[in-house]
Amino acid sequence: MFGPSSNYTSLMRSRILTAVFILLCAGLSEAQNEAAGIENSVVKVFSTMRYPDPYKPWTKQAPSDATGSGVVIAGNRILTNAHVVMYASEVQIRANGSGNKIAARVEAIARDMDLAILKLDDPAFFKEHTPLGCAANLPEIKDAVMAFGYPVGGDSLSVTKGIVSRIEFSAYGYDPAGQGAAGLRIQVDAAINPGNSGGPAVVGDKMIGLAFASLGGAQNISYIIPCDEISLFLSDIGDGRYDGKPVMPDRLQTLENAALRTFLKLPADTHGIVVDEPSARAGAPGLKKWDLITKIGTAPVDDQGMVKISAATRVSFQYLVQTVVKNGTVPLTVVRDAKPMTLDLPVKAATPGVIPPLDGAYPSYFVYGPMVFSSGSIEYLGGLMRNNQGGLLSIAGTSLVTRIFDQPRFPGESLVVVAAPFFPHRLAQGYSNPMGYVLRRINGVAVKNLNHLVELLRDNTAEYVTMEFEGAFTETIVFSHKEMLAATEDILTDNGVRTQGSPDTLAVWNAKGTK
């Protein structure tokens, strides 16, 4: 009785186990193929950097080598982080498992979004390395994520695992003035280390974004630039240039205080973000103080200025500015004087501040006798801060510190600074080291920018040149114009400075004969 039945049962069990094994193997094989496909799309990026020297603007820092990661995307392109190739004089890539490096060049770059596109000198590379597609939607919280890249300490592809832990809208924070763009950031707990930058983060078989940073001093808090942001970047550079993300520069405040709500005569069921200081928009309809923004597009804005982009995720309504903009305007619903109204608000890319970042360029400069002048930049100020000179400048009241968040007061305004200490020369005898001083006036004329300074020196006919600087502890410097001109060439030679100025300032200097 038990014999035939047992044989049948054993046979069925065997068949079932075989089927399960086949299915498992098929699933495993599929997963392995997916992983292999992803790995085939990830490259290691080699860069030789020549960073600017803001304190010796006539030269560059010594070459330094760096590595990062990149990923093949549609259009025979490689996507990576801007900081991986910024100021790179040479870029190469190497595919996973390959011993050959291929020359590459930077085709487009956005420092403020930390994204860059590389093109290869050998397009045949893309016949064997297929693009990795971007996910159509943002990942969900707790989604399993894998980060691919080439962290330092090894030469082979690294894969780390984790989960999506947070999605938020925040600024990159590349500079003290906060002039990096704000955007969506995906927080993951997968380990991301130096060298991972530019590598893809993957959920399933789709890229959800690009690894770009980890939080120092914390454990397993890393950040991904999502595909939403990547798509904006790729769309922006479609015409061959990067214009920048549209922003609303208006100063806003929350509607959480009961007295503020009462003051504005708003009912309890009306929600939004309050306009504290509207930005000027010449000749265009704009916001007014005490306007309440209740919707951006069709999305309701809450009393903290947040909008829902999924069931579990709220972000600043500013995120939607970049997604609902059309023909340079953003549709808003506002409550003004207790009455609702619609408004198509003009928006554009952020205007660089009066102290801008170099943004991949090298600093302009001009040498006049033993003095080197340059334009104030975030990089220049950052160096002063690191050397503990920023506090002294703040106490002195110089605009290099006090105007760090300001916009230019007129078109073309920028700060002119003494970039370096005096070159050794008798003409500087008796004067204090003016490095870091902001030039205010030349012979009583307010200096608008570096080129304007060059014009004033070029066209000067007075015997002496007087220089007045900002700050409580500065002094007025007086030179003989003729002696300064006569000494300049010898000073350049003695100090190994090849040219008196950068190409832009020399063009101004040579536009007319000096007098």
C-alpha positions as CSV (number, residue, x, y, z in Angstrom):
1,M,0.0,0.0,0.0
2,F,2.7,2.5,0.8
3,G,5.1,1.4,-1.9
4,P,3.4,2.8,-5.1
5,S,2.1,5.9,-3.2
6,S,5.6,6.6,-1.9
7,N,7.1,6.3,-5.3
8,Y,4.6,8.6,-6.8
9,T,5.1,11.2,-4.1
10,S,8.8,11.0,-4.4
11,L,8.6,11.4,-8.2
12,M,6.4,14.5,-7.8
13,R,8.6,16.0,-5.2
14,S,11.6,15.5,-7.5
15,R,9.8,17.1,-10.4
16,I,8.6,20.1,-8.3
17,L,12.1,20.6,-6.9
18,T,13.6,20.4,-10.3
19,A,11.1,23.0,-11.6
20,V,11.8,25.3,-8.6
21,F,15.5,24.9,-9.2
22,I,15.1,25.8,-12.9
23,L,13.0,28.9,-12.0
24,L,15.5,30.0,-9.4
25,C,18.3,29.6,-11.8
26,A,16.4,31.5,-14.4
27,G,15.7,34.3,-11.9
28,L,19.3,34.3,-10.8
29,S,20.5,34.3,-14.4
30,E,18.2,37.2,-15.2
31,A,19.5,39.2,-12.1
32,Q,23.0,38.4,-13.1
33,N,22.4,39.6,-16.6
34,E,20.9,42.8,-15.3
35,A,23.9,43.4,-13.0
36,A,26.3,42.6,-15.9
37,G,24.4,45.1,-18.1
38,I,24.6,47.8,-15.5
39,E,28.3,47.1,-14.8
40,N,29.0,47.3,-18.5
41,S,27.6,50.9,-18.5
42,V,29.7,52.2,-15.6
43,V,33.2,53.7,-16.3
44,K,36.1,55.0,-14.2
45,V,37.0,58.6,-14.9
46,F,40.6,59.9,-14.7
47,S,41.1,63.6,-14.5
48,T,44.2,65.8,-14.3
49,M,43.2,69.0,-12.6
50,R,44.7,72.5,-13.0
51,Y,42.9,74.5,-10.3
52,P,43.1,78.3,-10.3
53,D,45.2,80.1,-7.6
54,P,43.1,83.1,-6.6
55,Y,46.1,84.6,-4.7
56,K,48.4,84.2,-7.7
57,P,45.9,84.8,-10.5
58,W,48.6,84.9,-13.2
59,T,49.3,81.2,-12.7
60,K,47.5,77.9,-11.9
61,Q,48.0,75.4,-9.1
62,A,50.3,72.4,-9.8
63,P,48.6,69.5,-11.6
64,S,46.8,67.0,-9.5
65,D,45.2,63.7,-10.4
66,A,41.7,62.6,-9.4
67,T,39.4,59.8,-10.2
68,G,35.7,59.4,-10.2
69,S,32.9,57.4,-11.9
70,G,30.6,57.9,-14.8
71,V,27.8,56.1,-16.6
72,V,26.9,55.7,-20.3
73,I,23.7,57.4,-21.2
74,A,21.8,57.8,-24.5
75,G,23.4,59.8,-27.3
76,N,26.8,58.3,-27.0
77,R,27.5,60.3,-23.9
78,I,28.9,59.7,-20.4
79,L,27.3,61.4,-17.5
80,T,29.4,62.3,-14.4
81,N,29.6,64.9,-11.6
82,A,30.9,68.4,-12.4
83,H,33.4,68.2,-9.6
84,V,35.0,65.1,-11.1
85,V,36.1,67.1,-14.2
86,M,36.0,70.7,-13.2
87,Y,39.3,72.4,-14.2
88,A,40.5,69.2,-15.8
89,S,43.2,69.7,-18.4
90,E,43.0,66.0,-19.4
91,V,40.1,63.5,-19.0
92,Q,40.2,59.8,-19.7
93,I,37.7,56.9,-19.1
94,R,38.1,53.2,-18.7
95,A,35.4,50.6,-18.9
96,N,34.8,47.9,-16.3
97,G,37.3,45.1,-16.8
98,S,39.2,46.9,-19.4
99,G,42.9,47.8,-19.3
100,N,42.6,50.6,-21.8
101,K,42.0,54.3,-21.2
102,I,40.1,56.3,-23.8
103,A,40.5,60.1,-24.1
104,A,37.4,62.1,-23.3
105,R,36.4,65.8,-23.3
106,V,33.9,67.8,-21.4
107,E,31.0,68.7,-23.6
108,A,28.8,70.4,-21.1
109,I,29.0,71.2,-17.4
110,A,26.8,72.7,-14.7
111,R,28.7,73.4,-11.5
112,D,25.6,74.5,-9.6
113,M,23.9,71.2,-10.4
114,D,27.2,69.2,-10.1
115,L,26.6,67.5,-13.5
116,A,28.7,67.1,-16.6
117,I,28.6,65.4,-19.9
118,L,31.7,63.7,-21.5
119,K,32.2,62.9,-25.2
120,L,34.7,60.3,-26.3
121,D,37.3,60.6,-29.1
122,D,36.5,56.9,-29.9
123,P,32.7,56.6,-30.6
124,A,33.2,52.8,-31.2
125,F,33.3,52.5,-27.5
126,F,29.5,52.8,-27.4
127,K,28.9,49.7,-29.6
128,E,29.9,47.5,-26.7
129,H,28.7,49.7,-23.8
130,T,25.0,50.4,-23.8
131,P,23.3,53.3,-22.1
132,L,21.7,52.8,-18.7
133,G,18.1,54.1,-18.7
134,C,16.7,56.4,-16.1
135,A,13.7,55.5,-14.0
136,A,10.5,57.3,-15.0
137,N,9.5,58.0,-11.4
138,L,11.2,58.8,-8.1
139,P,11.9,55.8,-6.0
140,E,9.8,55.0,-2.9
141,I,11.1,55.3,0.6
142,K,12.7,52.0,1.7
143,D,13.3,50.9,-1.9
144,A,16.4,48.7,-2.1
145,V,19.2,50.6,-4.0
146,M,22.6,49.7,-5.3
147,A,25.4,52.2,-5.9
148,F,28.0,51.5,-8.5
149,G,31.4,53.2,-8.8
150,Y,35.1,53.3,-8.3
151,P,35.8,54.5,-4.7
152,V,39.4,55.2,-3.9
153,G,41.4,52.3,-2.5
154,G,40.7,49.9,-5.4
155,D,40.7,49.7,-9.1
156,S,37.8,47.4,-9.7
157,L,34.1,48.2,-9.8
158,S,32.5,48.5,-6.4
159,V,28.8,47.8,-5.6
160,T,27.2,48.8,-2.3
161,K,23.7,48.2,-1.2
162,G,21.2,50.2,1.0
163,I,17.8,51.7,1.0
164,V,16.2,55.0,0.0
165,S,15.8,56.8,3.3
166,R,14.7,60.3,2.4
167,I,13.8,62.6,-0.5
168,E,14.2,66.3,0.0
169,F,14.7,69.6,-1.8
170,S,17.8,71.5,-0.7
171,A,20.8,73.5,-1.9
172,Y,24.1,71.9,-2.8
173,G,26.0,74.4,-0.6
174,Y,29.1,74.6,-2.7
175,D,30.0,78.1,-1.6
176,P,29.4,80.3,1.5
177,A,27.0,82.5,-0.4
178,G,24.8,79.5,-1.2
179,Q,25.0,80.2,-4.9
180,G,24.7,76.5,-5.8
181,A,21.4,75.5,-7.2
182,A,18.7,73.9,-5.1
183,G,17.2,70.6,-6.2
184,L,15.8,67.2,-5.2
185,R,18.2,65.0,-3.3
186,I,17.7,61.3,-2.6
187,Q,19.3,60.2,0.7
188,V,20.4,56.6,0.9
189,D,22.3,54.6,3.4
190,A,24.5,52.8,0.8
191,A,28.1,53.5,1.4
192,I,29.4,56.2,-1.0
193,N,33.0,57.3,-0.8
194,P,35.4,59.6,-2.7
195,G,35.7,58.1,-6.2
196,N,32.0,57.0,-6.2
197,S,31.1,60.5,-7.5
198,G,29.4,60.3,-10.8
199,G,28.4,56.6,-10.6
200,P,24.8,55.4,-10.9
201,A,22.5,54.5,-8.1
202,V,20.1,51.8,-9.3
203,V,16.7,50.4,-8.2
204,G,15.9,47.2,-10.1
205,D,17.4,47.7,-13.5
206,K,16.9,51.4,-13.8
207,M,19.1,54.3,-12.7
208,I,17.4,56.5,-10.1
209,G,20.2,59.1,-10.1
210,L,23.9,59.9,-9.7
211,A,26.0,59.6,-6.6
212,F,27.5,62.9,-5.6
213,A,28.2,63.3,-1.9
214,S,28.2,61.8,1.6
215,L,27.7,63.5,4.9
216,G,30.9,64.0,6.7
217,G,31.0,62.9,10.3
218,A,27.9,60.7,9.8
219,Q,27.5,57.0,9.1
220,N,26.0,55.9,5.8
221,I,24.3,59.1,4.9
222,S,24.9,59.6,1.2
223,Y,23.1,61.6,-1.5
224,I,22.0,61.0,-5.0
225,I,21.1,63.5,-7.7
226,P,17.8,62.1,-9.1
227,C,16.8,61.5,-12.7
228,D,14.4,64.5,-12.4
229,E,17.4,66.8,-12.0
230,I,19.4,65.0,-14.7
231,S,16.6,65.4,-17.2
232,L,16.4,69.1,-16.5
233,F,20.2,69.4,-17.1
234,L,20.0,67.4,-20.4
235,S,17.1,69.5,-21.6
236,D,18.9,72.7,-20.7
237,I,22.0,71.8,-22.7
238,G,20.0,70.7,-25.8
239,D,20.8,74.0,-27.5
240,G,24.5,73.6,-26.8
241,R,24.8,75.8,-23.7
242,Y,23.8,75.6,-20.1
243,D,21.6,78.5,-19.0
244,G,20.8,77.5,-15.4
245,K,17.8,76.5,-13.4
246,P,14.8,78.9,-13.1
247,V,14.3,80.2,-9.6
248,M,12.0,82.5,-7.6
249,P,14.4,84.8,-5.7
250,D,11.6,86.4,-3.7
251,R,12.0,86.3,0.1
252,L,9.2,84.2,1.7
253,Q,8.0,83.3,5.1
254,T,5.7,80.6,6.6
255,L,2.1,81.1,7.6
256,E,2.4,79.2,10.9
257,N,1.9,82.1,13.3
258,A,-1.7,82.8,14.3
259,A,-1.2,86.6,14.6
260,L,0.1,86.7,11.1
261,R,-2.9,84.9,9.8
262,T,-5.2,87.2,11.6
263,F,-3.3,90.3,10.4
264,L,-3.7,89.1,6.8
265,K,-7.4,88.4,7.3
266,L,-7.1,84.8,6.2
267,P,-9.6,82.2,7.1
268,A,-8.4,79.0,8.8
269,D,-8.9,76.9,5.7
270,T,-6.6,79.1,3.5
271,H,-3.0,77.9,3.3
272,G,0.1,78.9,1.6
273,I,3.5,80.7,1.9
274,V,3.7,84.5,2.5
275,V,5.7,86.9,0.4
276,D,7.9,89.0,2.7
277,E,10.1,90.8,0.1
278,P,9.2,90.5,-3.5
279,S,12.0,90.5,-6.1
280,A,12.0,93.3,-8.6
281,R,10.8,92.3,-12.1
282,A,11.2,95.2,-14.5
283,G,8.1,95.7,-16.7
284,A,6.5,92.5,-15.6
285,P,3.8,91.5,-13.2
286,G,5.3,90.4,-10.0
287,L,4.4,89.5,-6.4
288,K,3.7,92.1,-3.7
289,K,4.4,92.1,0.0
290,W,1.9,90.1,1.9
291,D,0.8,88.1,-1.1
292,L,-0.1,84.5,-0.1
293,I,1.0,81.8,-2.6
294,T,-1.6,79.1,-2.3
295,K,-0.8,77.0,-5.4
296,I,2.0,76.5,-7.9
297,G,0.5,75.2,-11.0
298,T,-2.3,72.9,-9.6
299,A,-0.3,71.8,-6.5
300,P,-1.6,73.2,-3.2
301,V,1.1,74.9,-1.0
302,D,0.9,74.4,2.7
303,D,1.7,76.9,5.5
304,Q,5.4,75.8,5.5
305,G,5.7,76.3,1.8
306,M,5.7,72.6,1.1
307,V,4.0,70.6,-1.6
308,K,3.3,66.8,-1.8
309,I,5.1,65.0,-4.7
310,S,4.1,61.6,-3.4
311,A,2.0,60.1,-0.6
312,A,5.0,60.1,1.7
313,T,7.1,63.0,0.4
314,R,6.7,66.7,0.9
315,V,9.3,69.2,-0.5
316,S,9.6,72.9,-0.9
317,F,7.2,74.3,-3.4
318,Q,10.3,75.8,-5.1
319,Y,11.0,72.4,-6.6
320,L,8.0,72.8,-8.8
321,V,9.3,76.1,-10.2
322,Q,11.6,74.1,-12.5
323,T,8.9,71.6,-13.5
324,V,5.9,73.8,-14.3
325,V,7.8,76.7,-15.9
326,K,6.6,77.4,-19.5
327,N,7.9,80.1,-21.7
328,G,9.8,81.7,-18.8
329,T,6.8,82.0,-16.5
330,V,5.4,80.0,-13.6
331,P,1.6,79.8,-13.0
332,L,0.7,80.8,-9.4
333,T,-2.5,81.2,-7.4
334,V,-2.2,83.9,-4.8
335,V,-4.4,85.6,-2.3
336,R,-3.9,89.4,-2.4
337,D,-5.9,91.7,-0.1
338,A,-8.0,88.6,0.9
339,K,-8.9,88.0,-2.8
340,P,-7.7,85.0,-4.8
341,M,-6.1,85.7,-8.2
342,T,-3.9,83.9,-10.8
343,L,-0.5,85.1,-11.9
344,D,2.0,84.1,-14.5
345,L,5.2,85.0,-12.7
346,P,8.4,85.5,-14.8
347,V,11.3,83.4,-13.6
348,K,14.9,83.0,-14.9
349,A,18.2,81.5,-13.8
350,A,19.7,82.9,-10.7
351,T,21.8,86.1,-11.3
352,P,25.3,85.8,-10.0
353,G,26.0,87.8,-6.9
354,V,28.3,90.7,-6.6
355,I,30.8,88.2,-5.3
356,P,30.3,85.3,-7.8
357,P,32.0,81.9,-8.0
358,L,34.7,81.4,-10.7
359,D,32.4,78.7,-12.0
360,G,35.1,76.8,-13.9
361,A,36.9,79.9,-15.2
362,Y,40.3,81.3,-14.2
363,P,40.4,84.6,-12.4
364,S,41.0,87.8,-14.3
365,Y,43.9,90.0,-13.1
366,F,46.0,93.1,-13.9
367,V,49.5,94.0,-12.7
368,Y,50.3,97.7,-12.1
369,G,53.7,98.2,-10.7
370,P,54.1,96.0,-7.6
371,M,50.3,95.6,-7.2
372,V,48.1,92.7,-8.5
373,F,44.4,93.4,-8.9
374,S,41.7,90.8,-9.4
375,S,37.9,90.5,-9.2
376,G,36.5,89.3,-5.8
377,S,35.2,85.7,-6.0
378,I,33.8,83.1,-3.7
379,E,37.0,81.1,-4.1
380,Y,39.1,84.1,-3.1
381,L,36.9,84.8,0.0
382,G,36.9,81.1,0.9
383,G,40.7,81.1,1.1
384,L,40.7,84.1,3.4
385,M,38.1,82.4,5.6
386,R,40.2,79.3,5.8
387,N,43.2,81.4,6.8
388,N,41.2,83.2,9.5
389,Q,41.4,86.5,7.7
390,G,37.7,86.7,7.1
391,G,36.9,87.8,10.6
392,L,39.4,90.7,10.3
393,L,37.8,91.8,7.0
394,S,34.3,91.6,8.6
395,I,35.4,93.8,11.5
396,A,37.0,96.2,9.1
397,G,33.6,96.4,7.3
398,T,34.8,95.5,3.8
399,S,32.2,94.6,1.3
400,L,34.1,91.4,0.4
401,V,32.4,90.0,3.5
402,T,29.4,92.2,4.2
403,R,28.0,91.9,0.7
404,I,28.5,88.2,0.2
405,F,24.7,87.6,-0.3
406,D,24.1,90.8,-2.3
407,Q,23.2,91.2,-6.0
408,P,25.0,93.8,-8.1
409,R,23.7,97.3,-7.6
410,F,24.2,98.1,-11.2
411,P,25.0,96.1,-14.4
412,G,28.6,95.0,-14.4
413,E,29.3,95.7,-10.8
414,S,32.0,93.5,-9.2
415,L,34.5,94.0,-6.4
416,V,38.1,94.8,-7.3
417,V,40.5,93.3,-4.7
418,V,44.3,93.4,-4.2
419,A,44.9,89.7,-5.0
420,A,48.3,89.3,-3.4
421,P,50.9,91.1,-1.3
422,F,53.1,93.7,-2.9
423,F,55.7,92.4,-5.2
424,P,59.1,93.3,-3.7
425,H,60.0,96.8,-4.9
426,R,61.0,100.2,-3.6
427,L,57.8,101.8,-4.8
428,A,55.9,99.9,-2.1
429,Q,58.1,101.1,0.7
430,G,56.3,102.3,3.8
431,Y,52.9,100.9,2.9
432,S,51.1,98.1,4.7
433,N,50.4,94.8,3.0
434,P,47.1,95.6,1.1
435,M,46.2,91.9,0.2
436,G,42.5,91.5,0.5
437,Y,41.7,95.2,0.4
438,V,38.7,96.2,-1.8
439,L,39.5,99.1,-4.0
440,R,37.0,101.9,-3.7
441,R,38.3,104.9,-5.7
442,I,41.1,105.8,-8.1
443,N,41.9,109.5,-8.1
444,G,38.5,110.1,-6.6
445,V,36.6,108.0,-9.2
446,A,34.5,105.1,-7.9
447,V,35.8,101.8,-9.4
448,K,33.0,99.7,-11.0
449,N,34.9,96.6,-11.9
450,L,38.3,95.3,-12.9
451,N,38.0,96.4,-16.5
452,H,36.9,99.9,-15.4
453,L,40.0,100.0,-13.2
454,V,42.2,99.2,-16.2
455,E,40.5,101.9,-18.2
456,L,41.1,104.5,-15.4
457,L,44.8,103.6,-15.2
458,R,45.1,103.5,-19.0
459,D,43.6,106.9,-19.5
460,N,45.2,108.6,-16.5
461,T,47.0,111.9,-17.2
462,A,47.7,113.0,-13.7
463,E,51.2,112.8,-12.3
464,Y,50.1,110.7,-9.3
465,V,47.6,107.9,-8.8
466,T,45.7,107.8,-5.5
467,M,44.0,104.6,-4.3
468,E,41.4,104.5,-1.6
469,F,40.2,101.2,-0.1
470,E,37.3,100.0,1.9
471,G,37.6,99.1,5.6
472,A,38.5,100.7,8.9
473,F,42.2,99.7,8.9
474,T,43.2,100.6,5.4
475,E,45.3,103.5,4.1
476,T,45.3,105.6,1.0
477,I,48.1,104.6,-1.3
478,V,49.8,107.2,-3.6
479,F,52.1,106.3,-6.5
480,S,53.8,108.1,-9.3
481,H,52.0,107.0,-12.4
482,K,55.1,107.3,-14.6
483,E,57.2,105.3,-12.2
484,M,54.6,102.5,-11.9
485,L,54.5,102.1,-15.6
486,A,58.2,102.1,-16.0
487,A,58.7,99.5,-13.2
488,T,56.0,97.1,-14.3
489,E,58.0,95.1,-16.9
490,D,60.9,94.5,-14.6
491,I,58.6,93.4,-11.8
492,L,56.9,90.9,-14.1
493,T,60.3,89.5,-15.2
494,D,61.6,89.3,-11.6
495,N,58.6,87.4,-10.4
496,G,58.1,85.1,-13.3
497,V,54.8,86.6,-14.4
498,R,54.4,86.0,-18.1
499,T,51.8,88.7,-18.9
500,Q,50.7,91.9,-17.3
501,G,47.1,90.8,-17.3
502,S,44.6,88.2,-18.3
503,P,43.3,88.4,-21.9
504,D,40.2,90.4,-21.0
505,T,42.1,93.1,-19.1
506,L,44.9,93.3,-21.7
507,A,42.3,93.8,-24.4
508,V,41.1,96.9,-22.4
509,W,44.7,98.1,-21.7
510,N,45.7,97.9,-25.3
511,A,42.5,99.4,-26.7
512,K,44.3,102.8,-26.5
513,G,47.8,103.9,-26.0
514,T,48.7,104.6,-22.4
515,K,49.3,108.2,-21.5
